Amino acid sequence: METLREQLQVRKERAILVGANLRVRGASSADRTTNHRNLAELTALAESAGAIVVDRFHQQISRINPATYIGKGKAERLRGRVKRFESDVVIFDNDLSPGQIRELEKIIEIKVVDRSELILDIFASRAKTRQARLQVELAQLQYTYPRLTRMWGHLDTLAGAAGATPAGAVGGIGTRGTGEKQLEIDRRLVSKRISELKRTLADIDKRKLREIAGRGGLYKICLVGYTNAGKSTLMNALTDADVLVQDRLFATLDTRTRKWNVDTGAEVLLSDTVGFVNHLPHQLVASFKATLEEAVNADLLLHVVDAANDDAFEQIESVDKVLKEIGCGKKDLIVLLNKTDDLRKKSIIESVQTVYPEALCISAKMGRNLDTIAAAVMQKYQGGQVTVQVTVNAANGKLQNYLRANAKIIKEEYKENNVKIKAKLGKNQLIQLKKLKPKSIDIIED
């Protein structure tokens, strides 16, 4: 017999959202407000997945019920609301165990999806490139594997016994006997596919690292931030990337890298990354390693914040958490408070500015204060200026071109087969300058 999960297909489903929070003694009204805001984000996630939200069911619970998470009584109440609103799916703003999902589905008689599964579904619908599709498939299988036991009824069917049933036919000649559970077959197939995907993505990782290493001495900058904070809009404003811009969560999953002429003689590489979200499933963080490699290998991170969002502080905290998780916690970073042109959210923007006084206030959509970003990036790029005198072989055109592109030339002197160049450049460029093999470098003014 098919379960509810197998019968239902992806479509415009009527969804009831459930947020269950542990009751804390002395919880403030601010804590309760945050809990309701979490459901607001879940609403955006559900709508991004194509659902129509018909009701929201917020519950305070004293403890997590091991069988149903919210307790049988609350689950019965939820069933009543399901019938009342004729909903097709219940989406929890919590991560549920396979057993909890199974028991809830028995009680409320429709499909139950938890937060991680919802986010994985959105990523699956957004994945366009081969790399993104493989990454999402890996994350979904890693999420599914430990849940095989309790979520699908057909997995208890015996395979091999006499070969008289479709399940029996799975084994084929030579495997008919006492049989093997379909569950074990599925686990083996899933495990094999996970291994294949990991090998393929490992090759992609290697190619990605070679690609990044092959970018020479170019300074690498990466945009990071909460999903829908305006990273793609800023990318388009600063470069000719033509990245898809939509007012929805996870509009783009693929990294886009473009050259950005920050200032005369200062060309850098600017990369966009997948947006983060609160409680981003660990499977996604792991499988999107190649995509996040841009942030890991960047010289500078630009953290784009939606300063007009009611949950700006929580979103900043979520991004910081993911950055630490991927090893970028101590990387050089500039905070950009985006959407500061939204006068309706003036009080929120002012409170964020108070907490982050060194952050730059911008509007990527309106092109406001983009010059301040360039100035701040130049300071990081240069690491402080230094004046040098470089003696270079006249045939070393690569080094001369590097100085003309990345430094301010003060004086050039040609003598026999050598060129003496006095120039002002950033301290960070000295490393690359030395790699280009000049005859000598003298720092004459610091």
Backbone hydrogen bonds, N-H to C=O, Kabsch-Sander energy under -0.5 kcal/mol:
donor,donor_aa,acceptor,acceptor_aa,energy
6,E,3,T,-0.6
7,Q,3,T,-1.7
8,L,4,L,-1.9
13,E,11,R,-1.5
15,A,13,E,-0.7
15,A,52,I,-3.0
16,I,89,V,-2.1
17,L,55,D,-2.5
18,V,91,I,-2.8
19,G,57,F,-1.8
20,A,18,V,-0.5
21,N,19,G,-0.6
21,N,59,Q,-2.6
23,R,61,I,-3.6
27,A,24,V,-1.8
32,R,28,S,-1.7
33,T,29,S,-2.4
34,T,30,A,-2.2
35,N,31,D,-1.9
36,H,32,R,-1.8
37,R,33,T,-2.0
38,N,34,T,-1.9
39,L,35,N,-1.1
40,A,36,H,-1.1
41,E,37,R,-1.9
42,L,38,N,-2.2
43,T,39,L,-2.2
44,A,40,A,-1.7
45,L,41,E,-2.3
46,A,42,L,-3.0
47,E,43,T,-2.6
48,S,44,A,-1.9
49,A,45,L,-1.5
50,G,47,E,-1.1
51,A,46,A,-2.4
52,I,13,E,-3.1
53,V,51,A,-0.6
54,V,15,A,-2.8
54,V,52,I,-0.6
55,D,15,A,-1.1
57,F,17,L,-3.6
58,H,56,R,-0.6
59,Q,19,G,-3.1
61,I,21,N,-2.8
61,I,59,Q,-0.5
65,N,63,R,-0.6
65,N,69,Y,-2.0
69,Y,65,N,-2.5
70,I,68,T,-2.6
75,A,71,G,-1.9
76,E,72,K,-2.2
77,R,73,G,-1.9
78,L,74,K,-2.2
79,R,75,A,-1.9
80,G,76,E,-1.6
81,R,77,R,-1.6
82,V,78,L,-2.1
83,K,79,R,-2.1
84,R,80,G,-2.1
85,F,81,R,-2.4
86,E,82,V,-0.7
87,S,82,V,-1.7
88,D,14,R,-2.8
89,V,14,R,-1.8
90,V,111,K,-2.4
91,I,16,I,-2.7
92,F,90,V,-0.5
92,F,113,V,-2.8
93,D,18,V,-2.9
96,L,94,N,-0.6
101,I,97,S,-2.2
102,R,98,P,-2.3
103,E,99,G,-2.4
104,L,100,Q,-2.4
105,E,101,I,-2.4
106,K,102,R,-1.5
107,I,103,E,-1.8
108,I,104,L,-3.0
109,E,105,E,-1.5
111,K,88,D,-1.0
113,V,90,V,-2.8
115,R,94,N,-1.8
118,L,114,D,-2.0
119,I,115,R,-2.3
120,L,116,S,-2.4
121,D,117,E,-2.0
122,I,118,L,-2.0
123,F,119,I,-2.5
124,A,120,L,-2.1
125,S,121,D,-1.7
126,R,122,I,-1.4
127,A,123,F,-1.7
133,R,129,T,-2.4
134,L,130,R,-2.5
135,Q,131,Q,-2.4
136,V,132,A,-2.4
137,E,133,R,-2.5
138,L,134,L,-2.4
139,A,135,Q,-2.1
140,Q,136,V,-2.6
141,L,137,E,-2.5
142,Q,138,L,-2.5
143,Y,139,A,-1.8
144,T,140,Q,-2.5
145,Y,141,L,-2.9
147,R,144,T,-1.9
148,L,145,Y,-1.4
151,M,147,R,-1.1
152,W,148,L,-0.6
155,L,152,W,-1.2
156,D,153,G,-1.6
157,T,154,H,-1.6
159,A,180,E,-2.9
162,A,160,G,-0.8
164,A,161,A,-1.0
169,A,165,T,-2.1
170,V,166,P,-0.6
170,V,167,A,-1.0
171,G,167,A,-0.5
171,G,168,G,-0.9
172,G,168,G,-0.8
175,T,172,G,-1.9
177,G,175,T,-0.6
180,E,159,A,-3.0
182,Q,157,T,-3.1
183,L,155,L,-1.5
184,E,181,K,-0.8
185,I,181,K,-1.5
186,D,182,Q,-2.9
187,R,183,L,-2.5
188,R,184,E,-2.1
189,L,185,I,-2.5
190,V,186,D,-2.9
191,S,187,R,-2.8
192,K,188,R,-2.4
193,R,189,L,-2.4
194,I,190,V,-2.6
195,S,191,S,-2.0
196,E,192,K,-2.2
197,L,193,R,-2.7
198,K,194,I,-2.5
199,R,195,S,-2.0
200,T,196,E,-2.4
201,L,197,L,-2.9
202,A,198,K,-2.0
203,D,199,R,-1.8
204,I,200,T,-1.8
205,D,201,L,-2.7
206,K,202,A,-2.1
207,R,203,D,-2.3
208,K,204,I,-2.7
209,L,205,D,-2.6
210,R,206,K,-2.3
211,E,207,R,-2.5
212,I,208,K,-2.5
213,A,209,L,-2.8
214,G,210,R,-2.0
215,R,212,I,-1.4
216,G,213,A,-0.9
218,L,215,R,-1.6
219,Y,267,E,-0.5
221,I,219,Y,-0.5
221,I,269,L,-3.2
222,C,300,L,-2.3
223,L,271,S,-3.4
224,V,302,L,-2.4
226,Y,304,V,-0.6
227,T,276,F,-3.1
229,A,226,Y,-1.5
234,L,230,G,-2.1
235,M,231,K,-2.6
236,N,232,S,-2.3
237,A,233,T,-1.9
238,L,234,L,-2.0
239,T,235,M,-2.0
248,R,246,Q,-2.0
251,A,248,R,-0.8
256,R,272,D,-0.6
258,R,270,L,-2.6
260,W,268,V,-3.0
262,V,260,W,-1.4
262,V,266,A,-1.6
263,D,266,A,-1.2
266,A,263,D,-2.5
268,V,260,W,-2.5
268,V,266,A,-0.5
269,L,219,Y,-2.9
270,L,258,R,-3.3
270,L,268,V,-0.5
271,S,221,I,-2.3
272,D,256,R,-2.1
273,T,223,L,-0.6
275,G,252,T,-0.6
276,F,225,G,-2.2
280,L,277,V,-1.0
284,L,281,P,-0.9
285,V,281,P,-1.7
286,A,282,H,-2.5
287,S,283,Q,-2.5
288,F,284,L,-2.3
289,K,286,A,-1.1
292,L,288,F,-2.7
293,E,289,K,-1.0
294,E,291,T,-1.1
295,A,292,L,-0.9
296,V,292,L,-1.9
297,N,293,E,-2.4
298,A,295,A,-0.8
299,D,220,K,-2.5
300,L,220,K,-1.6
301,L,332,D,-2.4
302,L,222,C,-2.7
303,H,301,L,-0.7
303,H,334,I,-2.4
304,V,224,V,-2.8
304,V,302,L,-0.9
305,V,303,H,-0.5
305,V,336,L,-3.0
307,A,305,V,-1.5
307,A,338,N,-1.6
309,N,306,D,-1.7
312,A,309,N,-1.8
315,Q,311,D,-2.5
316,I,312,A,-2.4
317,E,313,F,-2.1
318,S,314,E,-2.1
319,V,315,Q,-2.2
320,D,316,I,-2.5
321,K,317,E,-2.0
322,V,318,S,-1.9
323,L,319,V,-2.6
324,K,320,D,-2.1
325,E,321,K,-1.9
326,I,322,V,-1.8
327,G,324,K,-1.2
328,C,323,L,-3.7
329,G,323,L,-0.5
331,K,328,C,-1.4
334,I,301,L,-2.5
336,L,303,H,-3.1
337,L,335,V,-0.6
337,L,360,L,-3.1
338,N,305,V,-3.0
338,N,336,L,-1.1
340,T,362,I,-1.8
342,D,339,K,-1.4
343,L,341,D,-1.3
345,K,342,D,-1.5
346,K,343,L,-1.3
349,I,345,K,-2.6
350,E,346,K,-2.5
351,S,347,S,-1.8
352,V,348,I,-2.1
353,Q,349,I,-2.4
354,T,350,E,-1.8
355,V,351,S,-1.6
356,Y,352,V,-2.2
359,A,356,Y,-1.4
360,L,335,V,-2.4
362,I,337,L,-2.8
362,I,360,L,-0.6
363,S,368,R,-1.6
367,G,363,S,-1.2
368,R,363,S,-2.1
370,L,367,G,-0.7
373,I,369,N,-1.0
374,A,370,L,-1.9
375,A,371,D,-2.2
376,A,372,T,-2.2
377,V,373,I,-2.8
378,M,374,A,-2.3
379,Q,375,A,-1.7
380,K,376,A,-1.7
381,Y,377,V,-3.3
382,Q,378,M,-2.7
383,G,379,Q,-2.0
384,G,379,Q,-0.5
386,V,425,L,-2.9
387,T,445,E,-2.6
388,V,423,A,-2.9
389,Q,442,D,-2.8
390,V,388,V,-0.5
390,V,421,I,-3.1
391,T,440,S,-2.4
392,V,390,V,-0.6
392,V,419,V,-2.5
394,A,417,N,-3.6
396,N,393,N,-2.2
397,G,395,A,-2.1
400,Q,396,N,-1.6
401,N,397,G,-2.7
402,Y,398,K,-1.8
403,L,399,L,-2.2
404,R,400,Q,-2.2
405,A,401,N,-1.8
406,N,402,Y,-2.2
407,A,403,L,-2.1
408,K,424,K,-2.9
409,I,407,A,-0.8
410,I,422,K,-3.1
411,K,422,K,-1.9
413,E,420,K,-2.5
415,K,418,N,-2.5
418,N,415,K,-2.5
419,V,392,V,-2.8
420,K,413,E,-3.4
421,I,390,V,-2.9
421,I,419,V,-0.6
422,K,411,K,-3.1
422,K,420,K,-0.5
423,A,388,V,-2.5
423,A,421,I,-0.6
424,K,408,K,-2.4
425,L,386,V,-2.5
427,K,382,Q,-1.1
427,K,384,G,-2.8
428,N,382,Q,-1.9
429,Q,426,G,-1.6
430,L,427,K,-1.3
433,L,429,Q,-2.2
434,K,430,L,-2.3
435,K,431,I,-1.3
436,L,432,Q,-0.9
436,L,433,L,-0.8
437,K,434,K,-1.5
439,K,391,T,-2.2
440,S,391,T,-1.6
442,D,389,Q,-2.3
444,I,387,T,-1.6
444,I,442,D,-0.8
445,E,387,T,-1.4
